[in-house]
Amino acid sequence: MEKTQTGTLLDSQHVSQHSNIVSTQSIQGLIRITEVISEKAVVVFSVSTCCICHAVKRLLSSLGVSPAVYELDQERDGPDIEAALQKLTACSQALPAVYIGSQYLGGLDQLIAAHICGALVPQLKEAGALWL
């Protein structure tokens, strides 16, 4: 299950009941996102050639986190996942997208803001991505 920025829990049954909100193309992507973020403590949806995505991955790595990274330009279902992320985040440029403990954090701006204010490390510890 996934908790979106609006606080709604999403699962495959919920998605199919609300298919008018999410396009047919992005339903499969939404289901895949839900599966992926429930399996890993930190997930980054990225594009391999994006410098902003690279900065997100570097910041997390510098903190000792090994996120599950999905390079959507290299994934077979990448376009479906990206379409779903655009619906979930309500923005046309949804990448990079960072999930910590199945919660959507945001992109680079939100990640840096959480780091600067001291909220990022506790979130990572709570999600089980850091042990120190």
DSSP file (Angstrom, degrees, kcal/mol; ACC not computed):
  #  RESIDUE AA STRUCTURE BP1 BP2  ACC     N-H-->O    O-->H-N    N-H-->O    O-->H-N    TCO  KAPPA ALPHA  PHI   PSI    X-CA   Y-CA   Z-CA
    1    1 A M              0   0    0      0, 0.0     2,-0.4     0, 0.0    10,-0.2   0.000 360.0 360.0 360.0 156.0    0.0    0.0    0.0
    2    2 A E  E     -A   10   0A   0      8,-1.4     8,-2.1     6,-0.0     2,-0.6  -0.981 360.0-145.9-133.3 141.9    1.1    3.5   -0.6
    3    3 A K  E     -Ab   9 103A   0     99,-1.3   101,-1.1    -2,-0.4     6,-0.2  -0.936  23.3-153.3-106.3 117.1    0.2    6.8    1.1
    4    4 A T    >   -     0   0    0      4,-1.7     3,-2.0    -2,-0.6    85,-0.1  -0.203  36.4 -92.0 -81.4 177.1    0.1    9.7   -1.3
    5    5 A Q  T 3  S+     0   0    0     83,-0.3    -1,-0.1     1,-0.3    84,-0.1   0.723 129.4  55.7 -64.3 -19.0    0.8   13.3   -0.5
    6    6 A T  T 3  S-     0   0    0      2,-0.1    -1,-0.3     0, 0.0    -3,-0.0   0.533 118.6-113.7 -88.3  -5.9   -3.0   13.7    0.1
    7    7 A G    <   +     0   0    0     -3,-2.0     2,-0.4     1,-0.3    -2,-0.1   0.552  67.0 142.9  90.8   7.7   -2.9   10.8    2.7
    8    8 A T        -     0   0    0      1,-0.0    -4,-1.7     2,-0.0     2,-0.3  -0.692  48.6-130.7 -86.3 130.9   -5.0    8.3    0.7
    9    9 A L  E     -A    3   0A   0     -2,-0.4     2,-0.4    -6,-0.2    -6,-0.2  -0.645  25.4-158.4 -79.1 135.2   -4.0    4.7    0.9
   10   10 A L  E     +A    2   0A   0     -8,-2.1    -8,-1.4    -2,-0.3     2,-0.3  -0.950  22.0 155.0-119.1 134.0   -3.7    3.1   -2.5
   11   11 A D     >  -     0   0    0     -2,-0.4     4,-2.6   -10,-0.2     5,-0.2  -0.874  58.6 -90.5-139.6 176.7   -3.9   -0.6   -3.4
   12   12 A S  H  > S+     0   0    0     -2,-0.3     4,-2.1     1,-0.2     5,-0.1   0.848 126.1  50.2 -62.8 -34.3   -4.9   -2.3   -6.6
   13   13 A Q  H  > S+     0   0    0      2,-0.2     4,-1.7     1,-0.2    -1,-0.2   0.918 111.6  48.2 -68.0 -43.0   -8.5   -2.6   -5.6
   14   14 A H  H  > S+     0   0    0      1,-0.2     4,-1.3     2,-0.2    -2,-0.2   0.898 111.1  51.8 -62.3 -41.5   -8.7    1.2   -4.7
   15   15 A V  H >< S+     0   0    0     -4,-2.6     3,-0.5     1,-0.2     7,-0.2   0.935 109.3  48.3 -62.3 -47.0   -7.0    2.0   -8.0
   16   16 A S  H >< S+     0   0    0     -4,-2.1     3,-0.8     1,-0.2    -1,-0.2   0.827 109.7  53.1 -67.1 -28.9   -9.5    0.0  -10.1
   17   17 A Q  H 3< S+     0   0    0     -4,-1.7    -1,-0.2     1,-0.2     3,-0.2   0.770 115.9  40.5 -72.1 -25.4  -12.4    1.6   -8.2
   18   18 A H  T XX S+     0   0    0     -4,-1.3     3,-1.9    -3,-0.5     4,-1.1  -0.185  70.5 134.3-115.9  39.0  -11.1    5.1   -9.0
   19   19 A S  T <4  +     0   0    0     -3,-0.8    -1,-0.2     1,-0.3    -2,-0.1   0.668  64.1  70.2 -67.1 -14.7  -10.0    4.6  -12.6
   20   20 A N  T 34 S+     0   0    0     -3,-0.2    -1,-0.3     1,-0.2     3,-0.1   0.762 101.3  46.5 -70.9 -22.2  -11.6    7.8  -13.6
   21   21 A I  T <4 S+     0   0    0     -3,-1.9     2,-0.5    -6,-0.2    -2,-0.2   0.859 115.8  46.1 -82.7 -39.7   -8.9    9.6  -11.6
   22   22 A V  S  < S-     0   0    0     -4,-1.1    -1,-0.2    -7,-0.2     5,-0.1  -0.902  90.4-119.6-110.7 130.0   -6.0    7.6  -13.0
   23   23 A S     >  -     0   0    0     -2,-0.5     4,-1.0    60,-0.1     3,-0.3  -0.186  26.8-110.2 -63.9 158.9   -5.7    6.9  -16.8
   24   24 A T  H >> S+     0   0    0      1,-0.2     4,-0.8     2,-0.2     3,-0.6   0.880 118.2  56.0 -57.3 -40.1   -5.7    3.4  -18.0
   25   25 A Q  H 3> S+     0   0    0      1,-0.2     4,-0.7     2,-0.2     3,-0.2   0.881 110.0  44.5 -60.6 -39.2   -2.1    3.7  -19.0
   26   26 A S  H 3> S+     0   0    0     -3,-0.3     4,-2.7     1,-0.2    -1,-0.2   0.565  92.1  80.4 -88.9  -6.8   -1.0    4.7  -15.5
   27   27 A I  H <X S+     0   0    0     -4,-1.0     4,-2.3    -3,-0.6    -1,-0.2   0.948  97.1  45.1 -62.6 -47.1   -3.1    2.1  -13.6
   28   28 A Q  H  X S+     0   0    0     -4,-0.8     4,-2.2    -3,-0.2    -1,-0.2   0.900 113.9  50.7 -62.2 -39.4   -0.5   -0.6  -14.3
   29   29 A G  H  X S+     0   0    0     -4,-0.7     4,-2.7    51,-0.2    -2,-0.2   0.898 108.9  51.1 -63.4 -40.7    2.2    1.9  -13.4
   30   30 A L  H  X S+     0   0    0     -4,-2.7     4,-2.3     2,-0.2    -2,-0.2   0.894 109.6  49.5 -64.5 -41.1    0.5    2.8  -10.1
   31   31 A I  H  X S+     0   0    0     -4,-2.3     4,-2.1     2,-0.2    -1,-0.2   0.913 112.0  49.0 -63.6 -41.8    0.2   -0.9   -9.2
   32   32 A R  H  X S+     0   0    0     -4,-2.2     4,-2.6     2,-0.2    -2,-0.2   0.906 109.8  51.1 -64.8 -42.1    3.9   -1.3   -9.9
   33   33 A I  H  X S+     0   0    0     -4,-2.7     4,-2.8     1,-0.2     5,-0.3   0.933 109.4  51.2 -58.7 -46.1    4.8    1.7   -7.8
   34   34 A T  H  X S+     0   0    0     -4,-2.3     4,-1.1     1,-0.2    -1,-0.2   0.897 111.8  46.9 -60.0 -42.3    2.8    0.3   -4.9
   35   35 A E  H  X S+     0   0    0     -4,-2.1     4,-0.7     2,-0.2     3,-0.3   0.943 114.2  46.8 -63.5 -48.1    4.5   -3.0   -5.1
   36   36 A V  H >X S+     0   0    0     -4,-2.6     4,-1.1     1,-0.2     3,-1.1   0.921 111.5  48.1 -64.1 -47.2    8.0   -1.5   -5.4
   37   37 A I  H 3< S+     0   0    0     -4,-2.8    65,-0.3     1,-0.3    -1,-0.2   0.723 107.6  56.7 -72.5 -18.2    7.7    1.0   -2.5
   38   38 A S  H 3< S+     0   0    0     -4,-1.1    -1,-0.3    -3,-0.3    -2,-0.2   0.676 107.9  49.5 -81.5 -15.5    6.2   -1.6   -0.2
   39   39 A E  H << S+     0   0    0     -3,-1.1     2,-0.3    -4,-0.7    -2,-0.2   0.732 109.7  46.9 -93.1 -25.5    9.3   -3.8   -0.7
   40   40 A K     <  -     0   0    0     -4,-1.1    62,-0.4     1,-0.1     3,-0.1  -0.883  68.2-135.9-124.8 150.3   12.2   -1.3   -0.1
   41   41 A A  S    S+     0   0    0     -2,-0.3    60,-3.5     1,-0.2     2,-0.4   0.888  97.0  22.8 -69.7 -40.2   12.9    1.3    2.6
   42   42 A V  E    S-C  100   0A   0     58,-0.2    26,-3.0    24,-0.2     2,-0.4  -0.995  70.1-177.8-133.1 128.7   13.9    3.9    0.1
   43   43 A V  E     -Cd  99  68A   0     56,-2.5    56,-2.8    -2,-0.4     2,-0.5  -0.988   6.5-167.2-128.1 134.5   13.0    4.0   -3.6
   44   44 A V  E     -Cd  98  69A   0     24,-2.9    26,-2.8    -2,-0.4     2,-0.5  -0.985   7.7-157.6-121.5 121.9   14.1    6.6   -6.2
   45   45 A F  E     +Cd  97  70A   0     52,-2.7    52,-2.0    -2,-0.5     2,-0.2  -0.885  36.2 156.1 -95.1 127.7   12.3    6.8   -9.6
   46   46 A S  E     - d   0  71A   0     24,-2.9    26,-3.1    -2,-0.5     2,-0.4  -0.799  47.2-120.6-144.3 173.0   14.8    8.4  -11.9
   47   47 A V    >   -     0   0    0     -2,-0.2     3,-1.9    24,-0.2     6,-0.2  -0.999  28.0-134.6-123.3 131.1   16.0    8.9  -15.4
   48   48 A S  T 3  S+     0   0    0     -2,-0.4    -1,-0.1     1,-0.3    23,-0.0   0.732 102.5  46.2 -62.1 -24.2   19.6    7.8  -16.0
   49   49 A T  T 3  S+     0   0    0      4,-0.0     2,-0.5    -3,-0.0    -1,-0.3   0.348  86.3 108.7 -99.9   6.4   20.6   11.0  -17.9
   50   50 A C    <>  -     0   0    0     -3,-1.9     4,-1.9     1,-0.1    -3,-0.1  -0.733  53.9-158.5 -91.3 123.3   19.0   13.5  -15.5
   51   51 A C  H  > S+     0   0    0     -2,-0.5     4,-1.9     2,-0.2    -1,-0.1   0.832  95.0  53.6 -69.5 -31.3   21.5   15.5  -13.5
   52   52 A I  H  > S+     0   0    0      2,-0.2     4,-1.8     1,-0.2    -1,-0.2   0.911 108.7  49.2 -68.4 -41.8   18.8   16.3  -10.8
   53   53 A C  H  > S+     0   0    0      1,-0.2     4,-2.2     2,-0.2    -2,-0.2   0.897 109.1  53.4 -61.3 -39.9   18.1   12.6  -10.5
   54   54 A H  H  X S+     0   0    0     -4,-1.9     4,-2.5     1,-0.2    -1,-0.2   0.898 105.7  53.0 -61.7 -41.4   21.8   12.0  -10.1
   55   55 A A  H  X S+     0   0    0     -4,-1.9     4,-2.4     2,-0.2    -1,-0.2   0.886 107.7  51.7 -62.9 -38.8   22.0   14.6   -7.3
   56   56 A V  H  X S+     0   0    0     -4,-1.8     4,-2.2     2,-0.2     5,-0.2   0.945 111.6  45.9 -61.3 -48.8   19.2   12.8   -5.4
   57   57 A K  H  X S+     0   0    0     -4,-2.2     4,-2.3     1,-0.2    -2,-0.2   0.881 113.0  50.6 -63.9 -38.6   21.0    9.5   -5.7
   58   58 A R  H  X S+     0   0    0     -4,-2.5     4,-2.6     2,-0.2    -1,-0.2   0.905 109.2  50.5 -66.4 -42.2   24.4   11.1   -4.6
   59   59 A L  H  X S+     0   0    0     -4,-2.4     4,-1.0     2,-0.2    -2,-0.2   0.940 112.9  45.8 -62.5 -46.1   22.8   12.8   -1.6
   60   60 A L  H ><>S+     0   0    0     -4,-2.2     5,-2.4     1,-0.2     3,-0.6   0.914 113.6  49.7 -63.1 -42.0   21.2    9.5   -0.4
   61   61 A S  H ><5S+     0   0    0     -4,-2.3     3,-1.7     1,-0.2    -1,-0.2   0.888 105.2  57.4 -63.5 -38.7   24.5    7.6   -1.0
   62   62 A S  H 3<5S+     0   0    0     -4,-2.6    -1,-0.2     1,-0.3    -2,-0.2   0.758 104.6  52.8 -65.4 -22.8   26.5   10.2    0.9
   63   63 A L  T <<5S-     0   0    0     -4,-1.0    -1,-0.3    -3,-0.6    -2,-0.2   0.482 125.4-103.0 -87.6  -3.8   24.3    9.5    3.9
   64   64 A G  T < 5S+     0   0    0     -3,-1.7     2,-0.4     1,-0.3    -3,-0.2   0.637  76.3 138.4  92.3  15.6   24.9    5.8    3.7
   65   65 A V      < -     0   0    0     -5,-2.4    -1,-0.3    -6,-0.2    -2,-0.1  -0.772  41.1-158.9 -97.0 137.9   21.6    4.9    2.1
   66   66 A S        -     0   0    0     -2,-0.4   -24,-0.2    63,-0.3    -5,-0.0  -0.786  22.7-167.2-111.8  85.0   21.4    2.3   -0.7
   67   67 A P        -     0   0    0      0, 0.0     2,-0.7     0, 0.0   -24,-0.2  -0.307  29.0-109.7 -71.6 154.8   18.1    3.2   -2.3
   68   68 A A  E     -d   43   0A   0    -26,-3.0   -24,-2.9   -32,-0.1     2,-0.5  -0.782  42.2-157.7 -77.8 119.6   16.3    1.0   -4.8
   69   69 A V  E     -d   44   0A   0     -2,-0.7     2,-0.6   -26,-0.2   -24,-0.2  -0.898  13.8-166.7-110.2 127.5   16.7    3.0   -8.0
   70   70 A Y  E     -d   45   0A   0    -26,-2.8   -24,-2.9    -2,-0.5     2,-1.1  -0.928   8.5-156.9-114.5 106.2   14.4    2.5  -11.0
   71   71 A E  E >>  -d   46   0A   0     -2,-0.6     3,-2.2   -26,-0.2     4,-0.6  -0.720   7.6-163.1 -82.7 101.8   15.8    4.2  -14.1
   72   72 A L  T 34 S+     0   0    0    -26,-3.1     3,-0.3    -2,-1.1     6,-0.2   0.719  84.4  61.9 -67.4 -21.8   12.5    4.7  -16.0
   73   73 A D  T 34 S+     0   0    0    -27,-0.4    -1,-0.3     1,-0.2   -26,-0.1   0.588 111.7  40.7 -76.2  -8.0   14.2    5.3  -19.3
   74   74 A Q  T <4 S+     0   0    0     -3,-2.2     2,-0.3     4,-0.0    -2,-0.2   0.396  97.3  92.9-116.3  -1.2   15.7    1.7  -19.0
   75   75 A E  S >< S-     0   0    0     -4,-0.6     3,-1.3    -3,-0.3    -5,-0.0  -0.744  71.7-136.1 -96.7 141.8   12.6   -0.1  -17.6
   76   76 A R  T 3  S+     0   0    0     -2,-0.3     4,-0.2     1,-0.3    -1,-0.1   0.901 110.4  37.4 -59.9 -42.2   10.1   -1.8  -19.8
   77   77 A D  T 3> S+     0   0    0      1,-0.2     4,-2.2     2,-0.1    -1,-0.3   0.158  84.6 116.6 -96.8  18.7    7.2   -0.4  -17.9
   78   78 A G  H <> S+     0   0    0     -3,-1.3     4,-2.8     1,-0.2     5,-0.2   0.886  72.0  51.5 -54.3 -46.9    8.9    3.0  -17.4
   79   79 A P  H  > S+     0   0    0      0, 0.0     4,-2.2     0, 0.0    -1,-0.2   0.889 111.0  48.6 -61.3 -37.9    6.4    5.1  -19.3
   80   80 A D  H  > S+     0   0    0     -3,-0.2     4,-2.0     2,-0.2   -51,-0.2   0.909 112.8  47.8 -66.9 -41.6    3.5    3.6  -17.4
   81   81 A I  H  X S+     0   0    0     -4,-2.2     4,-2.5     2,-0.2    -1,-0.2   0.915 111.7  49.9 -65.3 -42.9    5.3    4.3  -14.1
   82   82 A E  H  X S+     0   0    0     -4,-2.8     4,-2.1     1,-0.2    -2,-0.2   0.899 109.6  51.2 -63.7 -40.0    6.1    7.8  -15.1
   83   83 A A  H  X S+     0   0    0     -4,-2.2     4,-1.6    -5,-0.2    -1,-0.2   0.896 111.4  48.4 -62.5 -40.0    2.5    8.5  -16.1
   84   84 A A  H  X S+     0   0    0     -4,-2.0     4,-2.7     2,-0.2    -2,-0.2   0.901 109.4  52.1 -67.2 -40.6    1.3    7.2  -12.7
   85   85 A L  H  X S+     0   0    0     -4,-2.5     4,-2.8     1,-0.2     6,-0.3   0.878 106.2  54.5 -62.8 -37.5    3.9    9.4  -10.9
   86   86 A Q  H  X>S+     0   0    0     -4,-2.1     4,-0.9     2,-0.2     5,-0.9   0.888 111.4  45.0 -63.3 -38.5    2.6   12.4  -12.8
   87   87 A K  H  <5S+     0   0    0     -4,-1.6    -2,-0.2     2,-0.2    -1,-0.2   0.920 115.6  46.6 -69.3 -44.2   -0.9   11.7  -11.6
   88   88 A L  H  <5S+     0   0    0     -4,-2.7   -83,-0.3     1,-0.2    -2,-0.2   0.891 120.4  36.9 -65.7 -40.7    0.2   11.0   -8.0
   89   89 A T  H  <5S-     0   0    0     -4,-2.8    -1,-0.2    -5,-0.2    -2,-0.2   0.561  98.9-135.7 -91.8  -8.5    2.4   14.0   -7.7
   90   90 A A  T  <5 +     0   0    0     -4,-0.9     2,-0.3    -5,-0.2    -3,-0.2   0.840  67.5 107.9  56.7  37.2    0.1   16.3   -9.7
   91   91 A C  S   <S-     0   0    0     -5,-0.9     3,-0.2    -6,-0.3    -1,-0.2  -0.994  71.8-132.2-141.6 151.2    3.0   17.8  -11.7
   92   92 A S  S    S+     0   0    0     -2,-0.3     2,-0.8     1,-0.2    -6,-0.1   0.791 104.1  51.3 -73.1 -27.5    4.2   17.3  -15.3
   93   93 A Q        +     0   0    0      1,-0.1    -1,-0.2    -7,-0.1     0, 0.0  -0.770  65.8 161.6-110.5  84.8    7.8   16.7  -14.3
   94   94 A A        +     0   0    0     -2,-0.8    -1,-0.1    -3,-0.2   -49,-0.1   0.497  30.4 130.4 -85.7  -4.7    7.5   14.0  -11.7
   95   95 A L        +     0   0    0     -3,-0.1     2,-0.1     2,-0.1   -49,-0.1  -0.844  52.0  37.8-110.3 142.1   11.0   12.8  -11.7
   96   96 A P  S    S-     0   0    0      0, 0.0     2,-0.5     0, 0.0   -50,-0.2   0.538  76.6-178.7 -74.5 155.2   13.0   12.3   -9.6
   97   97 A A  E     -C   45   0A   0    -52,-2.0   -52,-2.7    -2,-0.1     2,-0.5  -0.991   8.0-161.7-125.8 124.2   10.5   10.9   -7.2
   98   98 A V  E     -CE  44 106A   0      8,-2.7     7,-3.1    -2,-0.5     8,-1.3  -0.911   5.8-172.5-112.2 128.2   11.7    9.8   -3.7
   99   99 A Y  E     -CE  43 104A   0    -56,-2.8   -56,-2.5    -2,-0.5     2,-0.5  -0.978   0.7-172.5-117.5 130.2    9.8    7.4   -1.5
  100  100 A I  E >  S-CE  42 103A   0      3,-2.6     3,-1.5    -2,-0.4   -58,-0.2  -0.985  76.4 -10.8-124.0 121.7   10.9    6.8    2.1
  101  101 A G  T 3  S-     0   0    0    -60,-3.5    -1,-0.2    -2,-0.5   -60,-0.1   0.901 129.1 -56.4  57.9  42.4    9.1    4.1    4.1
  102  102 A S  T 3  S+     0   0    0    -62,-0.4   -99,-1.3   -61,-0.3     2,-0.4   0.515 115.1 118.6  66.6   7.9    6.4    3.9    1.4
  103  103 A Q  E <   -bE   3 100A   0     -3,-1.5    -3,-2.6  -101,-0.1     2,-0.5  -0.871  69.8-120.8-105.4 135.3    5.7    7.6    1.8
  104  104 A Y  E     + E   0  99A   0   -101,-1.1    -5,-0.2    -2,-0.4    -7,-0.0  -0.632  32.1 174.5 -73.9 120.5    6.2   10.0   -1.0
  105  105 A L  E     -     0   0A   0     -7,-3.1     2,-0.3    -2,-0.5    -1,-0.2   0.857  37.7-126.2 -90.8 -45.3    8.8   12.6    0.0
  106  106 A G  E     - E   0  98A   0     -8,-1.3    -8,-2.7     4,-0.1    -1,-0.3  -0.972  33.7 -50.3 135.0-150.9    9.1   14.5   -3.3
  107  107 A G  S  > S-     0   0    0     -2,-0.3     4,-2.2   -10,-0.2     5,-0.2  -0.046  78.3 -55.8-105.8-151.7   12.0   15.4   -5.6
  108  108 A L  H  > S+     0   0    0      1,-0.2     4,-2.8     2,-0.2     5,-0.3   0.905 130.1  53.8 -62.0 -44.7   15.3   17.1   -5.1
  109  109 A D  H  > S+     0   0    0      1,-0.2     4,-2.4     2,-0.2    -1,-0.2   0.922 112.6  43.2 -57.8 -46.1   14.0   20.2   -3.4
  110  110 A Q  H  > S+     0   0    0      2,-0.2     4,-2.4     1,-0.2    -1,-0.2   0.867 113.4  52.3 -69.5 -36.2   12.0   18.3   -0.8
  111  111 A L  H  X S+     0   0    0     -4,-2.2     4,-1.9     2,-0.2    -2,-0.2   0.934 112.9  43.9 -64.5 -46.1   14.9   15.9   -0.2
  112  112 A I  H  X S+     0   0    0     -4,-2.8     4,-3.0     2,-0.2     5,-0.2   0.908 112.9  52.3 -66.0 -41.6   17.4   18.8    0.4
  113  113 A A  H  X S+     0   0    0     -4,-2.4     4,-2.2    -5,-0.3     6,-0.3   0.917 110.3  48.1 -61.2 -43.0   14.9   20.7    2.5
  114  114 A A  H  <>S+     0   0    0     -4,-2.4     5,-1.9     1,-0.2     6,-1.9   0.878 113.4  48.6 -64.5 -37.0   14.4   17.6    4.7
  115  115 A H  H ><5S+     0   0    0     -4,-1.9     3,-0.9     4,-0.2    -2,-0.2   0.932 111.6  48.1 -67.8 -46.4   18.1   17.2    5.0
  116  116 A I  H 3<5S+     0   0    0     -4,-3.0    -2,-0.2     1,-0.2    -1,-0.2   0.887 112.5  47.8 -63.9 -39.8   18.8   20.8    5.9
  117  117 A C  T 3<5S-     0   0    0     -4,-2.2    -1,-0.2    -5,-0.2    -2,-0.2   0.512 115.8-113.9 -83.2  -1.6   16.1   21.0    8.6
  118  118 A G  T < 5S+     0   0    0     -3,-0.9    -3,-0.2    -4,-0.4    -2,-0.1   0.598  87.7 110.3  86.6  10.6   17.3   17.7   10.1
  119  119 A A     >< +     0   0    0     -5,-1.9     4,-1.7    -6,-0.3    -4,-0.2   0.683  60.9  71.1 -90.8 -18.8   14.2   15.6    9.3
  120  120 A L  H  > S+     0   0    0     -6,-1.9     4,-2.6     2,-0.2     5,-0.2   0.947  94.6  48.9 -68.2 -50.5   15.8   13.4    6.7
  121  121 A V  H  > S+     0   0    0      1,-0.2     4,-2.6     2,-0.2     5,-0.2   0.918 111.7  49.2 -60.1 -45.7   18.0   11.2    8.8
  122  122 A P  H  > S+     0   0    0      0, 0.0     4,-2.7     0, 0.0    -1,-0.2   0.897 111.5  50.8 -60.0 -37.5   15.3   10.4   11.3
  123  123 A Q  H  X S+     0   0    0     -4,-1.7     4,-1.9     2,-0.2    -2,-0.2   0.922 111.1  48.0 -63.2 -43.1   12.9    9.5    8.5
  124  124 A L  H  X>S+     0   0    0     -4,-2.6     5,-2.7     2,-0.2     6,-0.9   0.889 112.5  48.6 -65.0 -39.3   15.6    7.2    7.0
  125  125 A K  H ><5S+     0   0    0     -4,-2.6     3,-0.9     4,-0.2    -2,-0.2   0.925 110.6  50.8 -65.1 -44.5   16.2    5.6   10.4
  126  126 A E  H 3<5S+     0   0    0     -4,-2.7    -2,-0.2     1,-0.3    -1,-0.2   0.855 110.0  50.4 -62.0 -35.0   12.4    5.1   11.0
  127  127 A A  H 3<5S-     0   0    0     -4,-1.9    -1,-0.3    -5,-0.2    -2,-0.2   0.611 117.7-113.3 -78.4 -12.3   12.1    3.5    7.5
  128  128 A G  T <<5S+     0   0    0     -3,-0.9    -3,-0.2    -4,-0.6   -87,-0.1   0.660  85.9 117.3  88.4  17.0   15.0    1.1    8.3
  129  129 A A  S   <S+     0   0    0     -5,-2.7     2,-0.3    -6,-0.2   -63,-0.3   0.666  76.9  36.8 -88.9 -18.7   17.3    2.6    5.7
  130  130 A L        -     0   0    0     -6,-0.9    -2,-0.2    -9,-0.1    -1,-0.1  -0.981  54.2-176.5-132.7 144.4   19.9    3.7    8.3
  131  131 A W              0   0    0     -2,-0.3    -1,-0.1    -3,-0.1    -6,-0.0   0.512 360.0 360.0-116.5  -9.7   21.0    2.0   11.5
  132  132 A L              0   0    0      0, 0.0    -1,-0.1     0, 0.0    -7,-0.0   0.443 360.0 360.0 -95.7 360.0   23.4    4.5   13.0
